[in-house]
Amino acid sequence: MNLITTDPLDRNHFPVDEWALVETEFDVDIQGRTETLFSVGNGYLGLRGNVEEGRDGYANGTYVNGFHETWPIQHAEEAFGFASVGQTIVSVPDAKIIRLYVDDEPFVLTEADILRYSRRLDFVDGALVRELEWRTPSGKRVLVRSRRMVSFTDRHLAVIDYEVEMLDAEASVLISSQILNRQDGVDEYPAGPAAENGVFDPRKAESFRERVLQPRLKRADGSRYLLGYRTTNSSMTLACGAEHQLITENEWDQTSSIDDDLAKHVYRVAAEPGRPVRLIKTITYHTSRGVPVRELADRCGRTLDRARETSVDEQYRKQREWLADFWRRSDVEVEGQPAIQQAVRWNLFQLAQSTARTDGGGIAAKGVSGSGYGGHYFWDTEVYVLPFLSYTAPLVARNALRFRQAMLEQARSRAAELNQRGALFPWRTINGQESSAYYAASTAQYHIDADISYALMQYIAATGDEDFLTRGAIDILVETARLWADLGFWRSNGDDHFHIHGVTGPDEYTTVVNDNLYTNVMARANLRSAARAVALLRNLEPVAYERMVSRLSLQEDECHEWLRAADKMHIPFDVRAGIHPQDAAFLEKELWDLEHTPACKRPLLLHYHPLVIYRFQVLKQADVVLALHLQGNDFTAEQKRSDFEYYEALTTGDSTLSAVVQSIIAAEVGYHHLALKYFLSSLFVDLSDLHRNTSDGIHVASTGGVWSALVYGFGGMRDHGGRITFEPRLPETWTRVSFRITLHGTRVRADVTQDAITLTVESGRSAAVAVYGESVYLEAGHPVTVRLGHHGPRLTGTPTTSDIEGTRRADGSIVTSSIPRITINP
C-alpha cells in the first residue's frame, strides 16, 4: 500500500487547531468528504455535516443507530443456509433544514457570492459552528452564523442555533425551518450502491425502489411539529419533532404548514442593519422495533418539554462538561506535533460521537455519520473499538457487550442452521440475522465468535466486572466454545491435533480455507477463556454457577474437552520459511506482484473477480499479523518479526483495518520508521480520504485503531492474560506521548518520552502494572518513573514481493524458502 510520511492535508484549507477541525472555504468538489468530517452525533443520532440551507448536498443524511429496513435477499442460485434477510440503515426525516431568503433571493452556498467563510467542529464544545458573509445579488451584505450539536447528555436531543444579521442595509428576511422526509427512504447518493465509475461497490449502502417510510402521524402545535412513520417491511417505528424560538428586535410574523412528508415553520422578518435574527431549533428523534408511533410522538413531546425548560446556553454548557470528562479519561497528547495532535483528537472525538449513547445498541462500521456498509455491525467493533472503550469508558463497553448478549438466541439458531452446536454470531447484521449474501467472505468468518469472547474477557480483566459474567455474559463464552468444539475435529492416522476447516480469516482476499492461523489462535483463546470462566463462576458464585449449568445444560466433561482441544489446536508453521502460513495451503499459491499493480487497479476487490484474487498470496488486510497483536504471548519475538516481514510484502492495505495493526507490530519488532508511516496512513485515512470513500461515513474501527496504535504501538502496552505491561517504543522524531487507561476504576496516566515512562494515578487508589517485565505498584500521590534503555533492534527497509525467494513448482506456484531480506541496524 502507498504510505504517507507527512501531513497530507491542505493547511490553507484546513488550518491546524489542536482542539478543532476547521475549514476556511467551501469546496463543492470535496463536499461528500466534508459532510462526513463535520458530522455531529452521539452514537444514537447523527447529523451529517450538510449545510443548514439544505440544498445540493452529497448525502443529506440524518441517521438513527439501528433504524433500518429489510428485504428478501434474491440469490441468483439459492442454497440452504444462505442469508435470506437483507438490512440497511434508513436516512430518517431531515430536521436540520433551515432555508434562508433575503429579498426573496435564496441563499444557495454553492452559488452564492461568499466574502468570508469558516466552519469549525469543536472538540471541546461538541458543536459544529459556521460563520460566513454573503453578498446578495443586489449587493447587500448578510452575516450568517450557525451552531449545532447532538447532545451527549440527552440521547434524543439535537439543537441548532441559527442567526442572520443584515450588515449594511435593511431587507426582507425569510427563514423557513423544515422537517423533510425524502420519500426514497434512503440518503441521496447519486449512484446508490455503485462507485462513481459505475462499478459495484459493496462498501456502499443499498438503495430502495419503493417507499420505505409510511406516514402514520402528523401533529402541529404552535411552533412545535411532530411527524411519525413506520417502515414498510421491518415495521420499525419513528417519530421526530422540532420546536422553534425566534429572538429578534425586528418586526416579524410567522406561518406554518404540515403534511405527511414536510413540516414547515416560516418567519418573515423586516430586518434592520445591526439587529440579528436568531432562531433556536430544538430537534428530537425516537425510534422502536414495535412501540406505536403515537407513543413515540409522546416521548418526543417530553424531550422537547425538557429542552424548553433549559436555555440553549445551558444545553451547550452540559455538552462542554460531558466532553471535559471524556477528555480527562481519553485524551492522548502528542507533544510538539500539532498537526498530528489535531488528527488524533479528531479520531478520538469520532469515537465519542459513534459510541457514547448507543446505550445497549450496536456500534456501526460508520457510526451515525453515513450509510456506508448499510449501517451494519461487524466484528470490527470488538477488536478495534472495544479496547478503547474498556480502558476509557467501561460502561459504554459493557453496553456494547450486552448488545451481543441480547443477540445470543439468534446466534444459536444460526449455528443450528449451519449444523453446529453452540452459537454463531452474524458477520454482518443490524437486527441479529446474517445479512451478507456472499458467504465465502462473510458467514465463513467464524472468528467473530472468538473476537466477541476476546473483547468480553478483555473488558472483565480491565474492569474487574466479574458480576457481568454471573448475570449471563458467561453464556457467550460457553456457547462460542461449544461452536469451536463442534466445528473442529481430531485428525486420525497419528496426527493428534485439533483442526478447523472451511473458514475465512479477517483477510477477505483468501476465503474458505483450512486451519486459518488467526481463527485457530483466537479459537484456542476462546476455549481456554470459557473453561476458566466456568471454573471461576463455580468457585466464586456457586448459586449463579448452578443456574448457568441448568440454563445451558452444561455437562461436566465439556470444559475438559475445550481445554484438550485448545492444548492440541493445530497452529500452522512452515519450518523452511520460518513463518506461520496464513492457512494450510497459503504458501502453495503464486505471489501477487503488488509492486507492479497500477494504482488504478486498487482496491483489488473493485477490479478483479474474486476467483482471480483467491488464487494468489495477497492480503486485503492483516490476518496473521493481527493474531500476533491480539495473542502476542503465543509467539516468540523472532516469529513475530519473521511473520511481519513476510506478510508486509503481501498486504495491499485495501482495508482500513490493516494499517493500524501493521503499525503496532512494526513498532514491536523494530521497524520504527515503518510503524510511523502506517500510523499516519491510519490517522489521516478519513481526514485525507485516502481510501476514496470517506463520503460514505467515518471508518469507526480505524478511529479505534488509531488509539490502539498510540497506546499498544508507541506506548508499548500489552494486556495478555489480563496483566498490564509496558515496553514503550516512541518514534524517533517524537518527544512525548501521554495517555490514560482505567484499571479496575483507577485512572492511570502514562507519560512516555524517549528515555523514560512515568506512571501516575490520576483518580482512584492503586494499580499494578509491569515495565519491561519489572513489576510496578502505583499509588495515588506517588508517580513512578522508569528509565528506558535500548530494547531490541531498529530495522530499516520495507519488504516487497521481490524480496521473497523461493522455487517455482510445476504448477507455477512458489515454495517459499526464505523470508524477505531486511537490513538490521543495531
N, C-alpha and C positions, 0 to 999 in steps of 0.2 A: 504494500500500500504506500501511497505517497504521504510522507510525514511532513509536518510543518516544524520549523525550527525557530520562527519568530512570531511576534504578534501579527496576525493576519488581518485585523480589522482596519478599515479606513478611519484613521483617528480624526480627520476633519469632519467626517460624517458622524462617527461615534466616539466622541472625546472620552478620555479616561476619567472616571469618577469611581473611587473605590466603594462607594455606597449607593450607586445607581447605574442604570443603563440609560444613556442619553443619546438622542439623535437631534441633529441640528438642521436637518432638511427632510422634507417628504420626498421619497423616491418611489414612483409608481412601479419601477422595474423590479424592486425587491419588496413589493407590498405584501405578498404572501408570507415571506420570511418575517417581516417586522410585525405583522399581525400576530404571529406566534410569539416572537420575542417579547412583545409588550402586552401579552395576555395577563389577566389577573384572575386568581382563583383561590379556592381554599380546600380542594380535594373533593368537595361535593359539587360546587357550582363554579363554572369557568366562563369568563367573558373574553373572547378573543380581542386582540388589540385593533379592532376596526375603529374607524373614526366615528364619533357620535352621530355625525350628519348622515351616516348610513348609506352612502352611495358608492358604487364602483368598488366594493370590497372584493378581495380574492376569495375569501370564505367567511361570510357574515355569520359566524357561528356563535351560539351560546350553548353550553353543554352542561348536562347534569349527569354525574357519575352513575353509570348503570342503567340509565334510561335508554331503552333500546327497542328495536323492532325485530321480529323474527320472520323467517320464511322457510319453506321447504327447500333443501339443497337438491338440485337436479343434477345427478351424476349421468354422464354420457353412457356409462355402463355400470349398473348397480351391483353391489356385492354385500354380503351380510356384514353387519357391523360398521359400515361406513357412517360417518357423521350425517345426520339427517336434518338437523335444525340449524339454519344459519342465523346469526345475530349481528346487528351492527348498531352503534350508538346513533341516536337521532338528535339533530340540531333542534332545540326547543324554540318556541316563540321568542323573538329578539326584543328585549325591553330596553336596550341601551340606545335606541334610536332617538335622536333629537335633531330635527331638521330646522335649519335657520334660513330666513329670508330677510333681506334688507331692501326696502322699497320694492318688494316683490321680486328681487333678484335672488335666486337660490345660491347658497354657499355650497359649492362643489370643490372639494380640496384639490382634486386632480386638474381642475380647470382654472382655479382662482389665481388672482394676482397676489401672491403672498410676499409681504415685505420682510417679515421675520417669522421664525418658526422654531420651536423647541418642544421636545417631548421627553419625559423623564419617568422611568419606572424606579421608584424609590424603595430601596430595601429596608430602610428604617421606618418610614411611614406606612409602607404597604399599600401605596397608591400609585396610580398612573396619572401624571399631571402633564397637561399640554397647554402651551400658550402660543398664540400666533396673532399676527396683524394682517388684516385683509384690506386691500383697496378694491372697492366695488367698481363696476364698470363706469359709474358716474363720478368716480374719484373720491368717494367718502372712505375714511379710514375707520376700520372696526377692529377692536381688540376682543378676541375670543379666548376665554380661559375655561378649562375643564379639569375636573379631578374625579377619578372613580376608584372604587375599591370593592372587593368582595370580602366580607367580614370573616376574620378568623374566630371571633368570639360569638357571633350569631350565625350559625351554619347556613341559614336560608336567606341571608340578607346581603344585598348589594346597594351601594349608594353612588349616585352621580351628582356632582356639584358643577353646574354649567352657568357660565357668566358671559354676558355680551355687553360691551361698552362702546358707544359711539365716541370717537376721539375729537372730531373737528366739525361735525355738522349734525343737525337733527335728522331723524329718519324714522320711517315706519318699520318697526322690527316685529317679525312674526316668528314665534317659536312653536314648533309642532312636535310634541312629545308623543311617542307611539310605542305600542306593543304590536309587533308584526309577526304573524305566522306565515313563513314562506311555505306554500302548500305542497311543495315536493317532499317535505318531511326530512330532507337531508340537506346539509350545507351546500353551498353553491359552487362546488368545484367544477371548473369548465369541462373537464373530461371524465367525471365520475371516477371509476376505479382505474383509469388508464393514465399512463405517464403522458407528459406533454407531447412526446413524439408519436403518440398513438399506440405504444407498446403496452400491453397489460402489465400492471404493477401491483403485485399482491400486497404491498405495503399500504395502499390506499383503501379507503372505505368503499363499500358497495353503495350503489345508488338504487333508488326505487322508481318504478314507473307509475305506481298507483299512490293515491293519497295515503299518508301514514297517520296523521293526527286527525281524529274525528272529533268535531266540536261537540261539547257536552254542556258548556256553561258560558254565559257572558253576563257580567254584572257591573253596573256603574253607580257610584255614589259620590256625588260632588267631584272632587279631583282624584278619586280612587277608582281603579279599574281592575277587574278580575276576568281572566279567560281560563277555561278548563277544557281538557281533551282526554281522549282515550286512544291508545294506539290500535290499529286495525287488527293485527294478528297476536301480538304478545299480551294485549289487554292491560298494559300498564297505564296508569292514570297520572295526570299532571294538572296542576293549577299554577298560574303565575299572576302576579299582581304588581301594580305600581301606584304610588301616591305622589302628589306634587305639592310644592310650596313655592310661590313666587315672591321674591323680595326685591322691591324697587321703589324709588321715589317718583318714577314716571307714571303717567296715567296709562291704564291698561284695561282690557276686557278679555273675556275668555269664552270659548265654545268647546263642545265636546261631541264625540260620536263613538259608537261601538257596534261592531258586527262580529261574525264568527271568527274572523282572522285578523281583525285590526281594531285596536282601541286607540283613540286619538284625543289628546287634550291640547287645544290650541290657544296660545296667548298672543294678543295683538297689543303692542306697546308703542306709545308715542314717545320715542326715546330722545332725550336731550343729551348733548355732549357732556361727558363727565358724570353722568348718572347711570351707574351699572344696572343691568337687569340680571338678576340671579335666580336660577331655577334649581331647587333641590328635588331630585327624583329618587325616591326610595323604592327598591325593587325586591321582590321575593319570589321564590320557586319552591314548591313542594311536590314530591312525586311518590308513587307507591306501586306495588305489584298487585294491588287488589282493593285498596281503600277507595270508596266512591269519590268522584270528582267534587261533590258538594262538601264532603268532609275536608278535602284538601283545600278548597276555597276558604273554609272557615279557618284553617291553620294559617293560610296566607293573611287573612284578616288580622289574626292575633299577632303575627310577626310585624305587620305594618302598624298595629296599635302600639306595640312596644317601641318601635322605631320613632313614632310620632312623639312619644313621651321623652325622648332623648334628643338633644340637639345634635346637629351634624358634626359640630366640633367635638362633642363628647364621643361620637362614634369613631372618629379618627384618632382621638386620644386612646381609646381602648385598643384600637388596631396597633398603635405605636407601643403600648405596654406589652401586648402579646408578642410582638416581634422583638422587643428588648429581651424578653425571657428566652425566646428562640435563639437569639444570637449569643446569649450567655451560655447556652447549652451546646451550640452547634457551630459557632464560628471557627474558621480555620484562617489564621493570619500568616501571610507570606511576606516577610519583611523585605522592603526595598524593591518590590516588584509590583508597582501599582497597576499595570495592565493585567497581569496575572491575578492580582488580588481582586480586581473588579470582576473578572470572569469567574473566579472561584465563588465569589458571593452571589453572582447571578445564578450559578448552578445550584448552590445551596438554597437560595430563595425559591427556585423552581421545585425543589424537594418539598419545601413547606407548602407551596401552592398546590402540589399534587397529592399530598398525603394528610395534611393537618386535620381536616374534618371529614375524612372518609367514614369515620365513626362506625366501623364494622362492615363497611363495604370494601370492595377490591380497589387495588391501585392499578389503573390502566396504563398501558405502554406509553400513551401520550398524555396521561393525566386528564385534565379537563381543558387542554389547550388546543385541541383539534381532533379530527375524526380519523386520523391515521390508524391503521391496523384495526379499524372498525370499533374502537373503544374497548378492545379486548384486554383481558388479564392473562399474563403469561408467567412462566417460571422465572422470568427476569426479576420480578418483584422480590422473590425470596433470596436470590443470590446477589442482587446488586443494590436493592433499596433497603431490605430489612436490616443489613448490618448497620447502616447509618441510623435507622430508627431504634434498633435495640440499644445502641450506645448513646443516643441523644434524646430520644422521645419514646421511652418504653411503653407508654400507654397506647400510642399510635401503632407500635409494633404488635402489641397484644391484640389490638382490634383487627389488624391485618391477618393475624393467625386465626382469630376467631372466625373470620370470613371463610378461610379454608376449612375450618372445623364444621361450619354450617353446611359445607358442600360435601361432607363425607358420605352421606347416604347416596347421593348421585354418583360419587366415585365408586362406591361398592357396586352399584348397578352397572356402571361402565366396565368394571373388571369382570363381572359375571358375563356380560355381553361378549367379552373377548376371551371367555373360557378360563378365567383366572380367579383364584381366591383373593380375598382382601379387597383393596381399593385402588383404583387407578384414576388419578386426578386428570382433568382435561388439560391438554396442552394450550388450548386457546378457547376462551369462554367469556361470557358475561353472566349467564344465568345458571352456570353449573354443568351444562351439557357441552360436549365436544363440538366445536364449531368449525373445525378445519376440514375441508373436503379432501385435502391431499394427505393421506395417512402416512406416506413414507417419511415426510419431513415434519410430521406433527404427532399423530397418535403414537407412532413408534418411539417417540421421545419419552419413554417410560421414566427416564431420570427425574422427571418432575416430582415423582413421589419422594425420591431421596432429597431433592432440593428443598421441598417443604419441610421434611423432617430435619434437615440440616439447620434451616432457619429457626425452627422450633427449639432445638437444643441450644443453638447459639443464644437465643433470647433468654432461655431459662438460666444458662450459665452467666450471662451478663447481668441479669436482674435478681437472680435467686428466687424467682417466682415459681416455686415448686407447686404452689396451690393451683396454678394453671393446669398442671398435669392431672391433679386429683379431680378437677372439675370437668374432665372429659377430654382434654387435649391429648392424653395418653392414647386415646383411641386412634389418633392419626398414626402414631408410631407403630402400634400393633397391626393395624390394617395394611400399612405400607410394607412392613416386614413380612407379613403373610404373602403379599403380592410377590416379593422377591423370592421367597422360599418356594413358591409355586411356579414362578416363571423360569427360574434357573433349573439346572439338572446336574446330576452326577454322571460324568462320562465313565464308561467301563473300560475294559482292556488295560488295566493298570494305571489309568490316569485318575488319581484320587483328588480331583479338583472340581470345584463348583463353577459351572459355566452359565452365561446368559446370552442367548442367541436372538437374532431377529429384532434388534433395537437400533435406534438412532441416537447419537450423542448430541451435544449442543451444536456441532458443526453440521449445518444443513446441506453442505455440498457432498456429504458422504452419508448414505442412508441405508437402513435395514441391514445391519452388519452383525457379526458375531463377536462377542467379547469386546465391546467398545470399552476402552480403558476408563474413561470418565464415568460411565454408567456403573461398571463393576466396582470401582473405588468408592463411589458415592453409595452404592447399594450396600457394600460392606459396612460403611459407617452407619447406615440406616439400620441394618440388622443388629449391630452392636448397641446402638443407642436404644433401640426398642427393648432389648434384653436387659440393659442396665436400668432403664426407666421402670420396667416391671418389677425388678428386684428392689429398687428404691421405694416404690409405692408399697410393696409388701412389707418392708421394714418400717417405714415411717407412718403409713396410714393404712393399717390393716383393714379397717372398715371400707375405705374407699377402694382398696385392692379387691376385696371380695365382691363389691358391687361391679367393678370392672370385669372381673372374671365371669360373673354371671351375665353381664350385659353383652360381652363379646364371645362367650362360650370358649374362653381361652383354656387350652389344655396344657398340662404341666410340661409335656415334652416339647412344646413349640419353641420355647425360649432356648432350650438346648440345641434344637435343630437350627435356629437362627445363628447361634454362636458357631456351630460347626460349619455352616455354610460360609459365614464371614471369614473364619480362620482358613478355610480352604478355597476362598474365592480366587479364580484364575486372574492374574494380573499380567497381561501380555508384556514380554520383554524380549528384545532381539539382542542376543549376546554379540553377534558380529557387528551390528551397527552401534551397540551400546546405548540404545534408546528404547523407550516404551512405544511400540506401534499404537496408532490410534485405535486399531481393531485388529482382528486376527489376520485379515488379508490386506491390510492397508499398504504394506511395503511391496506387495506384488504388482501394484498399479504403476503405470507410467507417470512420470513427473510432468506437471503442467508448467509451461515456460512462462512464468509471471513476468519476468524481466522484459520479454518481448511481446507482451499482450498490450495492445494500444489502449490508452485511457478511454477512448470512445467505446470500448467493449466492456466497460465496467459500470455497474457491478455485473458479474458474470450471469447472475440469475435473470437479467433482463435481455441477454444477448445470446445465450446458449441453451439448447434443450437440456433438461435435467440429465438425460442419459449420457450426453457428452461430458458433462461435469463429473458425473459419478464414476467415470472410467479412470479418473486421474487422481493422483495425490495432489489435492488442492483444497484449501480450507476457506470457508466463509468467515469463520471466527475461531477463537481459541477454544480448544477442546481438551487435549492432554494438558496444555498449559494452565487451563482453568482448574483441572484436578490438582496440579502442583500447588496452586494457591489455596484452594479450599481444604485439601487434605495434605498439607505440606509435610507433616510428620511421617507420612508413609513413603517418603522419597529421600534419598541422600542428596547432599549438595552437588555431588558430581552428576547424579542422574538429572537433577533439575537443570543444570547448565547444559548438558548434552541434549535433553529434550527441548529446551528453549531454543537452542541454536538450530536444531533440525527443523522444527515447525515454524520458526521465524521466517525461513526461506519459502515456506509454502502457504502462508496465511495472507489472504487477499485483504482482510480488513473490510470486506463488503458489509459487515455488520458493525453497528456502533457499539456492540457489546465486547468487541475484541480488544481495542487499543488499551483500555484501562487495565485489563488483566495482563496484557503483554508488558505494560509499564511496570506493574507490581513485580513480576518475575524478573524482568530485565534488571530492575534495581537490586533484587535479591542476589542474582547470580553475578553481578558486577558490571553490567552494561549500563553505566550511569548516564551516558550521553543519550543512548537509545531510549532509556526509560523516560528521560525528559521529553524527547521527541514524541513518544507515544502519549505521554501525559498531555502535552499541548494539543495534540490532534484530538484527544477526547475533550479537553477543556473548551475548545472552540468549535466542536462539531456542529452545534446549532447556531451559535453566535455568528459563525462564518459560513454556515450552510455547506459544510464540507461533503455531506452525502446528498446534497441537492434535493432534500425533501423536508427541510425544516418547515415549509409552508403547511405540512400536514399535522404539525404539532411537535412539542418538545419530546426528545428522546429521554424519558424519565429514568430508565435504567442507566443510561450513560451519566446522568447527573449524579446518581448514587455512586456510580463507579468513580467519578471524579473525587468524591470524598474518600473512597477506599484507596485510590491511588496515592492520595496525600497521606493518609493515616497508615495503611498497610504497606504502601510502597516506600515513600520517603521517610515516614515516621517509623517504619520497620516494625509495626505492631503485629503480633500474631495472637490468636486465641484458641489454638489447638487444644482440645480436651478441656476447654474452659479456663485454661491458665493464660493470663495476660503476660506477654513478653515483648520486649522492645530490642530491636537491633537497627538503629537509625542509619539511613544512607541518603543524606541530603545531596541534591545536585551541587556540583562544584561552584556554580555561579550564584547560589542562594546563600544567604547568611543566617536566616532563622525561619522556622515554621512552628507555629503554635496551634494546638488543637485540644479539644476536650472530649473525654469519654466519661460516661456514668457507669459505675460498677456497684451493683447492689445498693443503689441510692446515693453513693458518694461520687461527686463530680471531681475528676482529676484533670488538671491541665498539664499537658506535656509541651515543654519548650525545647525544641531541637535546634542546635547550632552545629557548626562543622566539628566542634571538638567536645561537645557535652550535651547531655539531656538533663533537664531539670523537671522534676515531677512535683506538683503542688496540689494539695487538697483545697479546692475552692468552696465546696459545700459538703456537708456530711462529716463523718468521723475519720474513717480509715479505709485503706485498701492495700492489698498485697499484689505486687507485680514482680517481674524479673527483668533485668537489663543484661544482655549478653550472658544469660544463664545464671546470673547472680541475683538472689532474692533481695527485694527491696520492700520494706514495710513503710507505708505512708500514713502520717497522722496530720490532722488539721493543725496549722500553725507551724509545721516543720517541713519545709520544702527539702527535697533531696536532689543533689546534683551528682551525676555520674560522668566522669571524664571518658571520652571515647578515644580509642586507639584506631589503628588501621586494621580492618577486619575484611579479609578476602581480597581477591584481585580486582582491579579495574580493567575492564575489557573494552577494546575498540573494534570497529568493523561491524558490518551488517551482513548476515548470512544471505546468500542468494542460491537459487536452484543450481547455478553453475558450479557452486562450491560442493555440491553433494556428489561424491564419487560413487561409482557402482559398476556392475557388469550387467549388460543387457541380455535378457533371456531370448529364446527363440520367438516367443510371442510378443516381443517388443517391450516388455516391462523391465524395470530396473531393479536389481537386487542391490540394496544399499550396502556398501562395505565400510563406509566411514561417515562421521558427522562432518559438517562444514568446517573448513579451516578458519580459525579465528586467531588473531594476534592477541596475546595476553601480555599486558604491561604490569609488572609487579607494583 
